[in-house]
Amino acid sequence: MTQRLDKFLSVQTSFTRSEIKKLISKNKVTVDGKIIKDSSLKIDTDTAEIVLDGQKIVFKDKIYIIMNKPQGYVCATEDKHEKTVLDLLEPQYRRKDIFPAGRLDKDTVGMVLITNDGELSHKILSPKNHIAKYYLVELEKPFKSEYIQMFKQNLRIDGDEICLPAQVKGFDQHENMALLELFEGKFHQVKRMFSAVENKVTRLERIQMGSLAIPPNIGLGAYIEIMHKDVEKLLKPSCFDDVYNRIIGDFSS
């Protein structure tokens, strides 16, 4: 694909076109090893080797990143008062068109998808598409078996909101822990659901979306770029019992 150099760089990086022109005027941009002075130069994005201020810029139409979000960061593209998940990305990933698909609370950890694919984001987040999100929940008080039926029956939370049926199950090995499966994402939903049954969430971690689990080797604050085969897993149906049994296996290992 042929494209103007300044347009290509403005899409593939976090720089504005005016900033790119300044970098070009300072001999900071090369194409196929040659210093470029003309920001309007037409380039072949598939074959040209473009370097911006020492960093090779590779054309990517769509980008998909799975991050293990730590506490203290908000799921937003920018925030005047808080650090965002995008602040954790290295410069080569900080494109202007990326965003976190869905939100985790500031104090919630775990799996976040960062992408520029709005269509995929809508598919994942829309309750009508029935894409499950799985949460490992630590509670202030022991899990009660009656929660299972209460969560299945359109639990009413504060503000008189009614939740979609949800599946939840405790663990014999850890009486204050539970696995929760949700198909929607109301504001502070998990905390509000357990508050409605007179318990309190003390730690919350999202561990899976669809049939894609967060890779076990990604530490808090780390991330990986995923390929299409993994992107497809985000939209595939998942099985609560399979996720539950995997967590039990993790406890045992």
N, C-alpha and C positions, 0 to 999 in steps of 0.2 A: 504494500500500500504506500502511495506517495502522499507526503504531507509536509507542510511548512515546518521548518526546524523549530521555530519559537512555539508554534501550536503543539507540536509533539512534546517538547520539554515541559510546557505548562500543564499538560494532561498527565504526564508520567512522573512528575515531581510535585513538590509543594511550592515551587517558585511561581510568581506571577510573570506575565509576559514582560512587564517593565523591568523586573529583576533579572530576567533572562537576558534582555538586551544589554543591561549593564555588565553582566558576566561575559557576554560575547565581546563587548568593547574592551574588556580587560584580558582578552585572549584565554578565557577559561573554558572554551568549548572547542572540541575537535570532532571532525567527522572523517573516519577512515584515516586517522593519524594527522590530518591537516587542520591547522587553526582556522576557524571560520570567523569572518567579519560580518557576514550578511545574515540577519535573523530570519529573512524571508526565504532562505535557501530551501528548495524542495529536496527531500530525502526519501529514500526507499526504507521504510521502517522495518522491513523484514531482513534486509541485507546490510544496511549501513551500521558501522561501529561508531556509536556516539558516546563521547566522554564529556561529562560536565564537572568541572572543577576536580578532576582526578577520579571521578566515579563513573563507571560504565553504566549507561542507561539502556535497558532492554525493553523493547515494546511489549506491553501486556495489555490486552483488551480488558479481560476480567481478572480480578485477583481475589483469592480466598485465603484468609489467614485464621487459624485457630489459636486463640490465646488462652493461657491459664491465668485468669485475672486475679491479682492479689487484692487484699483489702486496701482501702484508701484511695481508690481510683474510681471515677465515674464513667459510665458508658455513654459518652457524648463525643462529638467531633471537636467541641471547644467549650470551655467553661472559664469564667472570669475568676472564680474563687477556688476551684478544685483541679487536681491533676486528672487527666483523662487517659483512657486506655491507649489512645493514639500517641501519647507522650512516651509510651514504652517502646514504640517502634523505632527501628534504625532509620536513618535518613532515606535510604533507597525505597522504603515502603511508605513513606509519608506523602502519598498522593492527595491532591485536593478532593478527589471524588470518593474516597473511602469513608466508611462509617461503620459503627457497630450495629449489627443486625439484632435488634432487641436489647433490653437493658437488664443488667444485674445491679442490685443496690450497691452503694459505696462499700458497705461492710461485707458483702457477699463475694465469695471467691468462685473460681472455676471457669467453665467453658464459655467463651465468647467468640462468635464469628464476626470477623471484620472483613468487609467486602465492598466492592463498588457495584454489585449486581442487585439492583433494586427489585427485579422480578423474583429472584431467588429469595430475597429477604421477605417479601410479601408472602410467598408460598409457605415459608417456615413459620411465620408469625400469625398467619390467619387461622383462627380456631376451626374454620370450616374445612381446612385441609388436614386436620387431625394429625399434626406432626407432634410427637411427644417430646417433652423435655423432662429430664430426670434429675432429681435433687437428693443429695445426701444431707439429712437434717439432724443436727444435734439439739436435744431438748433440755430444758431446765428440769423437768420432771419426767419420770419413766413413761414410755409409750404405753397407751392403753389399747387393748384389742378392739374396744368399741369405736375407736377412731375409724377403723376400716369401713364400717357400714355408714358412719356419719359422713365421711368424705365422698362416698359413692352416691349420696342422696342430695345432691345440689346444696351443699353447705351454705348457709346464710352467714355472711361476715358483717363486720361493722359497716355503717353506711347503708345498710339494708341491701347490699349487693349479694347476688346469688352466683355461686361458682358452678362451673360445669362439673359433672361427675369426675372424680379423681380417684386414683388407686394409691393406697399407702399401706406400708407394712413395716413392722418393727423387726428387730433382730434379737434373737435369744442371747447372743453373746454380748450385746451392748444394749442394755435396757433403755438407755436414753437416746437411742439413735433410730432413724427410720429412713426408708426410701419412699420418695413421693414422685408420682408421674402426673404431669400437668399437660393440658392441651391449650392453655390460654396463658395470658400474662398480665393480670391486673396489678395495679400499683401495690407493692409490698405484699403480694398475694400469699406467699407461703407463711409469712409471719402472722398475717391476719387470719389465715385458716386455723393455725394452731392456737392463736389467741381465742378464737371462737369456741374451742373445745377446752379452754382454761389451761393452756400450756404456753410455753414461751420458747421461741427459737433462740439458741445461744450461738449457733454456728450454722452457716448454710453454704453448700457447695453444689454447683451444677456440674454434673459429671457426664452427661450425654444429651445429644440432640438427634432425634430420629434414630437411626441405627448406627450413628457415628459417636463413639465414645472418645473422650479426651485421651490422647496417648499418655501412658503412664510415665514416660520419661520427660515430660514437659514440666519443669518446675514453675512455681509461682512467679509471674511476671515474664515468663518465656512464651514463645510462640513458634509456630511453623506455618509455612505456606503449603496448602494442600492441593492435590491435583484433582482432576475431574472424577476419578473413580471414588474418591472420598467425598467430593461434593455431592455426588449422587446418593451416597449413604444418608446424607442429611434429610433426604426426602423419602427414604424407604421406611416402611412400617417397622416397629420394634416390638419386642415382647417383654413385658414387665418381669415375668419370672426369670427370663434369661439374664436381665440386668441384675436382678436381686441375687441370683445364684453366683454371678460374677463377683459381686461385692462380698458375699460370704467367702468366696475363694480368696479374695484379697485379704480379708481378715485373718484367714488361716495361714497365709504365706508369710 
